[in-house]
Amino acid sequence: MHNGGDDLSSRLATQNALFTRYEGNEHRANGHYFPDRSLKAIAGENREALQLRKELAAVSTKGFGEQDQLSHELLIRELDQQIKDYDLKLYELPLAEGEGLHRTLAQMADDSFQSVADYDAYLGKLREIPNVLTQAEELAERGIKDDVVPARYLLEKVPAQCDTIISANPFLKPVRSFPSSITPQDQDRLRAQITEVVNDQVLPAYRKFRDFVKDDYAPHARTGIGLSTLPQGTALYQNAIHKQTTTNMTPEEVHALGLREVARIQGLLEDVARKAGFADLASYRAELKSDPKYRPSSPEQIVQDFRCYVTAMQPRLSELFEEYPKTLLTVEAEPATEAGFGTHHVDGPADGSRPGRVVVAVSNFSQRSLISDETQAYHEGIPGHELQITIQNHLKGLPKFRSEIRNTAYTEGWAVYAEALGKEIGFFQNPASDYGRLNLELMRAVRLVIDTGINADGWTRDQAVAYFRASGAADEPTLQAEIDRYVNWPAQSLGYKIGQLKFIELRERARQRLGSHFDIRAYHEQVLDAGSLPLDLLEQRVDHWIQAQEKTF
């Protein structure tokens, strides 16, 4: 093992070998499509992480270029987080974080199927689903023993979600139609094999998993909704804050920031209401809520709304960016099996063979509002997630893991920052659309208050609902889903507002320091062309760029 020294090329080669080893470990599935999530395998992964971290830390980065130093620091941090998560036994929460394993597996049917190989790979994944669910049950059982368990009221929803998936059977979606390039003989074979595996293996596994959650898991789950009700709740939540925001903020600091931001944004909304001719925000909100033109008449109207905004933004990107994706992303309605997920972005493949997708929430459409559609279209699509992730996927000369890192405070912070870019180039001209933008920003501030209230301060769900409703930041279906999210995925929602504020802070710093030499497109290039970064490393990168620019004038 090389321990440093003056041989720059040797040290770089050692570092690159360690990167390759890490990437191999991350993607290793021992011939399977899904990684082994047995307790033995997870313990082995932790030992490898400890060893890899030790070897990487022994490599001196003296003389390394900026990107090589960034890669070194990023992987050290990734490994530290992985080790910390293991120590806190987060692997014993197989249904926590995000949408739930049972729902994520059902989304495989939405992948791109262009060749026989794509279908055969899908068939292989389907055959492994029973083992994936069984391993999740085993991890959950260990969590019960260690008192590392989710909130009971959320687990009690899982059996019905499984029943919805079983009834809708989305797993057969790929064989309902085939690309014309696949021969009739292959179509018949694939349809028969996939149908057999789904009916004989996948659906029975889902029924078994449903019964396990209902009869064995949910009864042992925590009755309190926040992490503070678990024995290691304080440590778990502080770890979650660090992981999701890449800062060392305490719950108290986050909560206080949220209260300040709520007050500031509500002041801006009051200004919008008065400009629209209303005495106060409450009366303006009441008018918007009752105005039928802001109420969708169908799910299709919501989807079309998003498509119109994305289409209008595409030709304007050159005013804000030097490099940007030229292909228009796909906008589609959420399938019935994903009702309750909320509007979200799905990454396109890293090879660029197709663009990403914006999946639009349309369930309970009559209770929804069109007011914030424009803002969400920019957030999930362009210039938000679709632009940032596409650029990251196509970074040149960097280790593969750099294209796969997704720091929440960076990715979601960028998307919230990107929402307001539309206003800077002439969108959001009428008061109602600007209200929608600010009201959605208000929701990101409300998250800071409620997430910390639930997970640090012991708020009940009724308290969280009451605060959310009083803020006016979201319609009823949205706020109910949001609160479930803060319970199931603690601190994830904090990254949006904290990240947005950092992008704004760094931009204003650059604008003040560079004056007439400031170029918004150049700033965006600096914050985007190193991929997803922790906020402190993003700040260092921007500061170095500002200093370099100052030397040119």
C-alpha positions in Angstrom: 0.0 0.0 0.0 1.4 3.4 -1.0 1.3 5.8 1.9 1.9 9.1 0.2 5.2 10.5 -0.8 6.1 12.7 -3.8 5.1 10.3 -6.6 2.0 12.2 -7.8 1.1 9.7 -10.5 1.4 6.7 -8.2 -0.8 8.3 -5.6 -3.4 9.2 -8.2 -3.3 5.6 -9.5 -3.8 4.3 -6.0 -6.7 6.6 -5.4 -8.4 5.6 -8.7 -7.9 1.9 -7.8 -9.7 2.5 -4.6 -12.5 4.4 -6.4 -12.9 1.4 -8.7 -13.0 -1.0 -5.8 -15.7 1.1 -4.1 -17.8 1.2 -7.3 -17.4 -2.5 -7.6 -18.6 -3.1 -4.1 -21.5 -0.7 -4.5 -22.8 -2.6 -7.6 -21.8 -6.1 -6.7 -24.7 -8.5 -6.6 -22.9 -11.8 -7.1 -24.6 -12.5 -10.3 -28.0 -11.3 -9.1 -30.0 -8.3 -10.1 -30.5 -7.2 -6.5 -27.8 -6.9 -3.9 -27.7 -9.4 -1.0 -29.4 -7.7 2.0 -28.9 -10.5 4.5 -27.5 -9.5 7.9 -24.3 -11.4 7.0 -23.8 -9.5 3.7 -24.6 -6.1 5.4 -22.0 -6.8 8.1 -19.5 -7.7 5.4 -20.2 -4.4 3.5 -19.5 -2.5 6.7 -16.1 -4.2 7.2 -15.2 -3.4 3.6 -16.2 0.2 4.1 -14.0 0.5 7.2 -11.0 -1.0 5.3 -11.5 1.1 2.2 -11.8 4.3 4.3 -8.6 3.4 6.1 -6.7 2.9 2.8 -8.1 6.0 1.2 -7.2 8.2 4.1 -3.6 7.0 3.8 -3.3 8.5 0.3 -1.9 12.0 0.4 -3.7 14.4 -1.9 -0.8 16.9 -2.0 -0.5 18.3 -5.5 -3.9 16.8 -6.7 -6.1 18.9 -9.0 -9.4 20.3 -7.7 -11.6 17.5 -9.0 -9.3 14.8 -7.7 -9.3 16.4 -4.3 -13.0 16.7 -4.4 -13.4 13.0 -5.3 -11.1 12.0 -2.4 -13.1 14.1 0.1 -16.5 13.0 -1.3 -15.7 9.3 -1.0 -14.3 9.7 2.5 -17.6 11.4 3.5 -19.7 8.8 1.7 -17.9 6.0 3.6 -18.2 7.8 6.9 -21.9 8.1 6.4 -22.3 4.5 5.5 -20.4 3.4 8.6 -22.5 5.7 10.8 -25.7 4.4 9.4 -24.5 0.9 10.1 -23.6 1.7 13.7 -27.1 3.2 14.2 -28.6 0.0 12.6 -30.6 1.8 10.0 -30.5 -1.3 7.9 -33.1 -2.7 10.3 -35.7 -0.3 8.9 -36.2 -1.9 5.4 -39.5 0.0 4.8 -38.3 3.4 5.9 -37.1 6.2 3.6 -38.9 7.0 0.5 -41.8 5.1 -1.0 -41.4 1.7 0.6 -39.7 -1.4 -0.9 -43.0 -2.9 -2.0 -43.9 0.1 -4.0 -40.4 0.6 -5.4 -40.4 -2.9 -6.8 -43.7 -2.3 -8.5 -42.2 0.6 -10.3 -39.8 -1.6 -12.3 -42.5 -2.1 -14.8 -42.1 1.6 -15.8 -38.5 1.1 -17.0 -37.7 1.3 -20.6 -38.1 -1.9 -22.6 -36.5 -1.7 -26.0 -34.9 -5.1 -26.6 -35.2 -8.8 -25.7 -32.3 -8.3 -23.3 -34.3 -5.7 -21.5 -37.2 -8.1 -21.1 -35.0 -11.0 -20.0 -33.3 -8.8 -17.4 -36.8 -7.8 -16.1 -37.7 -11.5 -16.0 -34.6 -12.1 -13.9 -35.5 -9.3 -11.5 -39.0 -10.6 -11.1 -37.7 -14.0 -10.1 -35.6 -12.4 -7.3 -38.5 -10.4 -5.8 -39.5 -13.2 -3.4 -36.0 -13.2 -1.9 -35.9 -9.4 -1.7 -39.1 -9.3 0.3 -38.0 -12.2 2.5 -34.7 -10.5 3.4 -36.7 -7.3 4.2 -38.8 -9.4 6.6 -35.7 -10.7 8.3 -34.3 -7.2 8.7 -37.6 -6.0 10.1 -37.6 -8.9 12.6 -34.1 -7.9 13.8 -35.4 -4.3 14.1 -38.2 -5.5 16.4 -35.6 -7.1 18.7 -33.5 -4.0 18.8 -36.4 -1.6 19.1 -35.5 0.1 15.8 -39.0 0.2 14.2 -41.1 2.6 12.1 -44.3 4.4 13.1 -47.2 1.9 13.5 -49.8 4.0 11.7 -47.7 4.0 8.5 -47.0 0.3 8.6 -50.8 -0.3 9.0 -51.2 1.3 5.5 -48.8 -1.2 3.9 -51.2 -4.2 3.6 -53.7 -2.1 1.7 -50.9 -0.8 -0.5 -49.8 -4.4 -1.2 -53.4 -5.3 -2.0 -53.6 -2.4 -4.5 -50.5 -3.6 -6.2 -51.7 -7.2 -6.3 -55.0 -6.2 -7.8 -53.6 -3.8 -10.4 -50.7 -6.2 -11.1 -48.4 -3.6 -12.7 -45.8 -6.3 -13.2 -47.5 -7.4 -16.4 -47.5 -3.9 -17.9 -44.3 -4.5 -20.1 -45.9 -7.5 -21.9 -49.1 -5.7 -22.8 -47.3 -4.2 -25.8 -43.9 -4.8 -27.3 -41.6 -2.7 -29.5 -41.9 -3.7 -33.2 -38.3 -4.8 -33.2 -39.1 -7.8 -31.1 -40.2 -10.8 -33.1 -43.6 -12.5 -32.5 -41.9 -15.6 -31.3 -39.9 -13.7 -28.7 -43.0 -11.8 -27.7 -44.9 -15.0 -27.1 -42.0 -16.5 -25.0 -41.5 -13.4 -22.9 -45.2 -12.9 -22.3 -45.7 -16.5 -21.2 -42.6 -16.6 -19.0 -43.2 -13.2 -17.3 -46.9 -14.0 -16.7 -46.0 -17.3 -15.1 -43.3 -15.8 -12.8 -45.6 -13.0 -11.8 -48.6 -15.2 -11.0 -46.6 -18.1 -9.4 -43.8 -16.2 -7.6 -44.2 -12.4 -7.4 -47.9 -12.1 -6.3 -47.6 -14.9 -3.7 -44.5 -13.2 -2.3 -46.5 -10.0 -2.0 -49.3 -11.7 -0.2 -46.8 -13.3 2.2 -45.1 -9.9 2.8 -48.5 -8.2 3.3 -49.5 -10.7 5.9 -46.1 -10.4 7.7 -46.5 -6.6 7.9 -50.1 -6.9 9.1 -49.7 -9.7 11.6 -46.0 -9.5 12.8 -44.5 -6.1 12.0 -47.1 -3.4 12.6 -48.1 -4.7 16.0 -44.5 -4.2 17.2 -44.0 -0.8 15.6 -43.7 2.4 17.6 -47.0 4.2 18.6 -45.3 7.6 18.7 -44.7 9.1 15.2 -41.4 10.8 15.7 -37.8 9.5 16.0 -37.7 11.0 19.5 -39.9 8.1 20.7 -37.1 5.6 20.0 -34.3 4.8 22.5 -31.6 6.2 20.2 -34.0 8.8 18.7 -31.9 11.8 19.3 -28.8 10.3 17.7 -30.9 8.9 14.8 -32.4 12.3 14.1 -29.1 14.3 14.3 -27.6 11.7 11.9 -30.5 12.2 9.6 -30.1 16.0 9.6 -26.4 15.7 8.8 -27.1 13.1 6.1 -29.8 15.1 4.4 -28.5 18.7 4.8 -24.7 18.0 4.8 -24.6 20.5 7.7 -24.1 20.2 11.4 -27.3 22.2 12.3 -29.1 21.1 15.4 -32.9 20.4 15.4 -33.3 23.7 17.4 -31.4 25.7 14.7 -33.4 24.1 11.9 -36.7 24.8 13.7 -35.8 28.4 14.3 -34.8 28.9 10.7 -38.1 27.5 9.6 -40.0 29.9 11.8 -38.1 32.8 10.4 -38.6 31.7 6.8 -42.3 31.1 7.3 -42.7 34.6 8.6 -40.6 36.1 5.8 -42.5 34.3 3.0 -45.9 35.0 4.5 -45.0 38.7 4.4 -44.2 38.3 0.7 -47.5 36.6 0.1 -49.3 39.4 1.9 -47.7 41.8 -0.5 -48.9 39.7 -3.5 -52.5 39.7 -2.0 -52.5 43.5 -1.7 -51.2 44.0 -5.2 -54.0 41.7 -6.4 -56.5 44.1 -4.7 -57.3 42.2 -1.6 -57.2 43.4 2.0 -55.2 40.5 3.3 -53.7 37.1 2.5 -56.6 35.2 4.0 -59.2 36.8 1.7 -57.0 36.3 -1.4 -56.5 32.7 -0.5 -60.3 32.2 -0.1 -60.9 33.8 -3.5 -58.2 31.6 -5.2 -59.6 28.5 -3.5 -63.2 29.2 -4.7 -62.2 30.2 -8.2 -63.1 27.3 -10.5 -60.4 28.1 -13.0 -57.8 27.0 -10.6 -59.5 23.7 -9.9 -58.7 20.8 -12.3 -61.6 19.2 -14.1 -59.7 16.0 -14.8 -56.4 14.3 -14.2 -55.5 15.0 -17.8 -55.8 18.8 -17.2 -53.1 18.6 -14.5 -50.7 16.7 -16.7 -51.3 19.0 -19.7 -50.6 22.0 -17.4 -47.2 20.6 -16.6 -46.4 19.9 -20.2 -47.2 23.5 -21.2 -44.8 25.0 -18.7 -42.0 22.6 -19.5 -42.5 23.3 -23.2 -42.4 27.1 -22.6 -39.2 26.9 -20.5 -37.2 24.8 -22.9 -36.3 27.5 -25.5 -35.4 30.0 -22.7 -32.7 27.9 -21.0 -29.9 29.4 -23.1 -30.4 32.7 -21.1 -29.5 31.0 -17.9 -27.1 28.1 -18.8 -24.1 27.5 -21.1 -24.8 23.8 -21.2 -28.2 22.2 -20.8 -30.2 19.1 -22.0 -31.7 19.6 -25.4 -34.2 16.7 -25.3 -37.6 17.4 -23.8 -38.4 15.2 -20.8 -41.6 13.1 -20.5 -44.5 14.2 -18.4 -47.0 11.6 -17.4 -49.7 10.9 -14.8 -49.0 8.8 -11.8 -50.3 5.2 -12.1 -53.0 4.0 -9.7 -50.4 1.9 -7.8 -48.4 5.1 -7.0 -51.2 7.2 -5.7 -50.0 9.3 -2.7 -46.4 9.5 -3.8 -46.7 13.1 -4.9 -45.3 14.7 -8.1 -41.7 13.6 -8.6 -38.9 13.3 -11.1 -37.6 9.9 -12.3 -34.0 10.0 -13.6 -33.4 8.9 -17.1 -30.6 6.3 -17.7 -27.1 7.6 -17.4 -26.3 6.7 -21.0 -28.8 9.4 -22.1 -30.8 6.9 -24.2 -34.0 8.6 -23.1 -34.8 11.7 -20.9 -36.1 11.6 -17.4 -39.8 11.7 -16.5 -41.9 13.9 -14.4 -44.6 11.8 -12.8 -47.5 14.1 -11.9 -49.8 13.4 -8.9 -53.4 13.4 -10.0 -55.2 11.3 -7.3 -58.1 13.1 -5.7 -57.8 15.6 -8.5 -60.9 17.5 -7.6 -59.3 18.5 -4.3 -56.2 19.7 -5.9 -55.2 23.2 -7.2 -53.5 24.2 -10.4 -51.9 27.2 -8.7 -48.5 25.7 -8.1 -48.2 23.6 -11.2 -45.9 26.0 -12.9 -43.5 26.0 -10.0 -43.5 22.3 -9.7 -42.9 21.9 -13.4 -39.7 23.9 -13.1 -38.7 22.1 -9.9 -39.1 18.5 -11.1 -38.4 19.2 -14.8 -36.3 22.1 -16.2 -34.4 24.0 -15.0 -34.7 21.8 -11.9 -34.0 18.1 -11.5 -34.0 17.1 -15.1 -31.3 19.7 -16.0 -29.1 19.2 -13.0 -29.2 15.4 -13.1 -28.6 15.2 -16.8 -25.6 17.5 -16.5 -24.3 15.3 -13.6 -24.8 12.1 -15.6 -22.6 13.5 -18.4 -19.7 14.9 -16.4 -16.4 13.9 -18.1 -13.2 12.6 -16.6 -14.6 11.9 -13.2 -15.0 8.6 -11.3 -18.3 6.8 -11.8 -19.5 7.3 -8.3 -19.4 11.1 -8.8 -22.3 10.8 -11.2 -24.4 8.7 -8.8 -24.1 10.8 -5.6 -27.4 12.5 -4.7 -26.9 14.9 -1.7 -30.4 16.0 -0.9 -29.5 19.5 0.1 -27.7 20.0 -3.2 -30.2 18.3 -5.5 -33.4 19.4 -3.9 -31.9 22.8 -3.0 -31.0 23.3 -6.6 -34.5 22.4 -7.7 -36.1 24.9 -5.3 -33.6 27.6 -6.4 -34.4 26.8 -10.0 -38.1 27.4 -9.5 -37.5 31.2 -9.1 -35.3 31.3 -12.2 -38.6 31.3 -14.2 -39.5 34.6 -12.7 -36.2 36.1 -13.6 -36.7 35.5 -17.3 -40.3 36.7 -17.4 -42.6 34.0 -16.1 -44.9 34.3 -13.1 -46.3 37.6 -14.3 -49.8 37.5 -12.8 -50.3 37.6 -9.1 -51.9 34.1 -8.9 -48.9 32.4 -10.5 -46.5 34.3 -8.3 -48.7 33.4 -5.3 -48.3 29.7 -6.4 -44.5 30.0 -6.5 -44.3 31.7 -3.1 -46.8 29.4 -1.5 -44.8 26.4 -2.6 -41.7 28.0 -1.1 -43.7 28.5 2.1 -44.3 24.8 2.2 -40.5 24.2 2.1 -40.2 26.5 5.1 -43.1 24.8 6.9 -41.3 21.5 6.5 -38.4 22.8 8.7 -40.9 23.5 11.5 -43.0 20.3 11.3 -40.2 17.8 10.6 -38.2 19.0 13.6 -41.5 19.3 15.6 -42.3 15.7 15.0 -38.9 14.1 15.2 -37.3 16.2 17.9 -40.0 17.9 19.9 -42.6 15.1 20.2 -45.4 16.7 18.1 -48.4 14.5 17.5 -49.8 14.1 14.0 -52.7 16.2 14.9 -50.4 19.0 15.9 -48.5 18.7 12.7 -51.8 18.8 10.6 -53.0 21.8 12.5 -49.8 23.8 11.9 -49.8 22.9 8.3 -53.4 23.8 7.7 -53.0 27.1 9.5 -50.0 28.0 7.3 -52.2 27.7 4.1 -49.1 26.2 2.4 -50.8 23.2 0.8 -54.1 21.6 -0.1 -55.4 18.7 2.0 -54.1 15.7 0.0 -50.7 17.3 -0.2 -50.3 18.1 3.5 -51.5 14.7 4.6 -48.9 13.0 2.3 -46.2 15.5 3.4 -46.6 14.7 7.1 -46.5 11.0 6.4 -43.2 11.7 4.6 -41.6 13.5 7.5 -42.5 10.5 9.7 -41.3 7.8 7.2 -38.2 9.7 6.0 -37.0 12.0 8.8 -35.0 15.1 7.8 -35.2 14.4 4.1 -37.5 17.4 3.6 -35.1 19.7 5.3 -32.6 19.7 2.4 -35.0 21.7 0.1 -35.0 25.0 1.9 -31.5 24.7 3.5 -30.0 23.9 0.1 -32.0 26.7 -1.7 -30.8 29.3 0.8 -27.1 28.2 0.2 -27.5 28.6 -3.6 -29.0 32.0 -3.2 -26.3 33.1 -0.6 -23.4 32.0 -2.9 -25.0 33.7 -5.9 -25.4 37.0 -4.1 -21.8 36.7 -2.8 -20.6 36.3 -6.3 -22.7 39.1 -7.6 -21.5 41.5 -4.9 -17.8 40.6 -5.4 -17.8 40.5 -9.2 -20.1 43.4 -9.9 -20.5 44.1 -13.6 -18.3 41.0 -14.3 -20.9 38.7 -12.8 -22.5 36.3 -15.3 -25.4 34.2 -14.2 -24.5 31.5 -16.8 -21.0 31.2 -15.5 -22.2 31.0 -11.9 -24.6 28.1 -12.8 -21.7 26.3 -14.6 -19.6 26.5 -11.4 -22.3 25.1 -9.2 -23.4 22.4 -11.7 -20.3 21.0 -13.3 -18.9 19.2 -10.3 -22.0 17.2 -9.6 -23.8 16.9 -6.3 -21.7 18.3 -3.5 -22.1 18.8 0.2 -22.9 22.4 0.9 -19.6 23.3 2.5 -17.7 21.9 -0.5 -20.0 23.7 -2.9 -19.2 27.0 -1.0 -15.5 26.3 -1.2 -15.7 25.7 -5.0 -17.7 29.0 -5.5 -15.3 31.0 -3.3 -12.3 29.7 -5.3 -14.1 30.7 -8.6 -14.8 34.1 -7.3 -11.2 34.6 -6.3 -10.0 33.5 -9.7 -12.4 35.8 -11.5 -11.3 38.8 -9.4 -7.8 38.3 -10.6 -8.9 38.9 -14.2 -10.0 42.5 -13.7 
